[in-house]
Amino acid sequence: MIEGLAHIGVAVKDIDEGIAFFREKFGAELDTSKVKNGKMNFGLHLSAVVRVGDLAFELMQPTQEGVGPVGKFIAEKGEGLHHISLKVDKYKTAKADFENKDFRIMGEMGGVMAFLHPKTCKGILVEFTEVT
């Protein structure tokens, strides 16, 4: 069911500054495999993936201060670890298994990813996603 870690989500105030930080401090490289400039706009937040070896960090910047999940997170807690994303082999099977184990599923998107509510996951926001 769980194949490994997909990425670590990090909330940042400024995505370009976040990219520069990870490049300078950890030797990260911007992943441009899906988008030419490496940045994606999801409406309420911008996203970019940087890679350090096999480890991926999804940097997320709100498009409006205090608005949306990432904006509210930064307003309440500041920049930092937002979520951990697990790679699953089959989304529907993983979802059913998590539900059978009394996890609360939220934020389902496109039938390929969702989140486990932190209240049912030891205070950690956990995403699970089918990576193809």
N, C-alpha and C positions, 0 to 999 in steps of 0.2 A: 504494500500500500504506500508507505512513505519511502521515497527513494533517496532523500537527502535534503540538503538546504538549497532552496532556490536563490534567495537573497536576504539581506538584512535591510530593512527600510529605515531611513534616517530623515527626520524632519529638519529642514534648514530654512533660514530666513532668506538666503540668497544662493541660488543654485550655482551660479558661476563661482562664487566664493567657496562653496562646498566642493565643487570639482577641483578647484585650485588647491584647496587644503589636502584633499585625498591624493592628488598628484604629488605635491611637494613633500608631504609627511610620510606617505606609504608607497610612493611610486606607482600609484593607480593609473590605469588607462581608461579613457572614456570609451564606452561601448557604442560604436556607430553602426552595428550590424543591422539594426532595425530602422534607424532614422539617421539621415546623413549628418546632421549636426549633433546627434546624440541626445537631443532633448525632445520630449513629447509633451503635448498640452492635453490634459485630461479635464479641462474646464475649470475646476476648482483648485487644481494644482498642476505645476510643471514637474516633470520627472526626468531624471537622467540616471543611467547605470554606469558605475565605474567598477572596474575589476582590479583586484589585487590577487594575482595568481588565479586560483580556481574560485576565489571568493568574490561574490558580487554584492555591491551596495547600491540600493535604489535611493537616490537623493530626491527629496520631494519638497518643493517650494510652493506655498499657497499663492494663488493669483490675486487674492485680496486678504488683507490682514484680518485675522479673526474669523474668517468665513470658511466653511467646509471642514471636513475632518482634520486635515493637516493644519489649516489656519487656527482652528480651535485648540488643537493640541499644542501648538507653539505658544498661543496666548496663555494657556493654562500652565504649561510645563516647561516652555522654552525649547530650544533646539535639542535634538538627541534621538535616541533609539525610539522608533515608532512601532515597528513590528518585525517579526521574524516570519519569513515565507518558506514553507515546506513544499518540496516538489513531490507530487503524487503521481502514480502511474495511471490511474483512472479516477477522474474527478467524481463521477456519480457514485462509484463504489466507496471512495474515501468519505464523501459526504454522508452516505448512509451509515458507515461505520462510526463516524464521529457523532452522529445523531443518536445511534444506539448506545453510545457511551455517555450520553447526557450532556454533550457539549451544545451550547447555543450557537447556531449558525447565523451569521448576519452579513450584509453587504455582498450578497451573491452577484456575480457579474458574468454574463455571457455563458453560463453553464460550464465554465472552466476554472473559476476561482471564487473563493469566499473567505470569510474570516471566522475564527472562533472567538466568541465574546470573551474579553479578559476576565470577567467574573466567573467564568466556567473553566478558566485556563491559568489559574494561579497568578492572576494579575497581568498576564502577558497577552498582547494582541498577536494572534497567530493567523497568518494567511496560509491557505493551502491552495495549490494551483497545479493544474495539469500542464506540464511543459512539453511541447512537441519538438 
